[in-house]
Amino acid sequence: MKTEVDILKTEIHELRSTIDKLQENANNSIWLDSSDIKQFYHISDSTLIRYRKENKIPYTKLGGRFLYPKKFFTESLMAKMENKELL
């Protein structure tokens, strides 16, 4: 039979793994604003607006600012790379 201490240790372990997973997801979910996207990926303002209107890129609006997931742009660029199998 498990003691209360053993039960608490198990629950603490589960909570730690849940926190680790959440932190890992937070690190993978980096969002960039419009100016970052335009600077890093050399996209014009009008192109970014058009992509947003045509739902070609995922975005969210927070406090009047549009934010875009960096992961989407990284994956899109990797898909378009030549000789990507060499990486």
C-alpha positions in Angstrom: 0.0 0.0 0.0 1.3 3.4 -0.9 1.9 5.9 1.8 0.8 9.5 1.6 4.4 10.5 1.0 4.7 8.2 -2.0 1.5 9.5 -3.4 2.7 13.1 -3.0 6.1 12.2 -4.6 4.2 10.7 -7.6 2.1 13.8 -8.0 5.1 16.1 -7.7 6.8 14.1 -10.4 3.8 14.4 -12.7 3.5 18.1 -12.1 7.2 18.6 -12.9 6.9 16.7 -16.2 3.8 18.8 -17.1 5.7 22.0 -16.4 8.6 20.8 -18.5 6.3 20.1 -21.4 4.7 23.5 -21.1 8.0 25.3 -21.0 9.2 23.3 -24.1 6.0 24.3 -25.9 6.5 27.9 -24.9 10.0 27.9 -26.3 8.7 26.5 -29.6 6.0 29.1 -29.8 7.9 32.2 -30.5 5.8 34.9 -32.1 7.2 37.8 -34.1 5.6 41.1 -34.9 5.2 42.6 -38.3 8.5 44.6 -38.2 10.5 41.5 -37.3 8.9 39.4 -40.1 9.6 42.2 -42.6 13.2 42.5 -41.5 14.1 38.8 -41.1 12.3 37.5 -44.1 12.5 40.5 -46.4 8.8 40.7 -46.9 7.2 44.1 -47.8 4.4 45.6 -45.7 1.9 45.2 -48.5 2.8 41.6 -49.1 2.4 40.8 -45.4 -1.0 42.5 -45.4 -2.1 40.6 -48.5 -0.9 37.2 -47.1 -2.9 38.0 -43.9 -6.1 38.9 -45.9 -5.8 35.8 -48.0 -5.2 33.6 -44.9 -1.9 32.4 -46.3 -0.1 32.9 -43.0 -1.3 32.3 -39.5 -1.5 35.3 -37.2 -3.1 36.7 -34.1 -3.8 40.3 -33.1 -2.8 41.4 -29.6 -3.3 45.0 -28.5 -3.4 46.3 -32.0 -0.3 44.4 -33.1 -0.2 41.5 -35.5 1.9 38.6 -34.3 3.1 35.7 -36.4 4.5 32.3 -35.4 8.2 32.1 -36.2 7.9 28.3 -36.6 5.6 28.8 -39.7 8.1 30.9 -41.5 11.0 28.7 -40.6 9.2 25.6 -41.8 8.1 27.3 -45.0 11.6 28.4 -45.8 13.0 24.9 -45.1 10.4 23.4 -47.5 11.5 25.7 -50.3 15.3 25.1 -49.8 17.2 23.2 -52.4 19.4 20.3 -51.2 17.6 20.4 -47.8 18.4 16.7 -47.4 22.1 17.7 -46.9 21.3 19.5 -43.7 
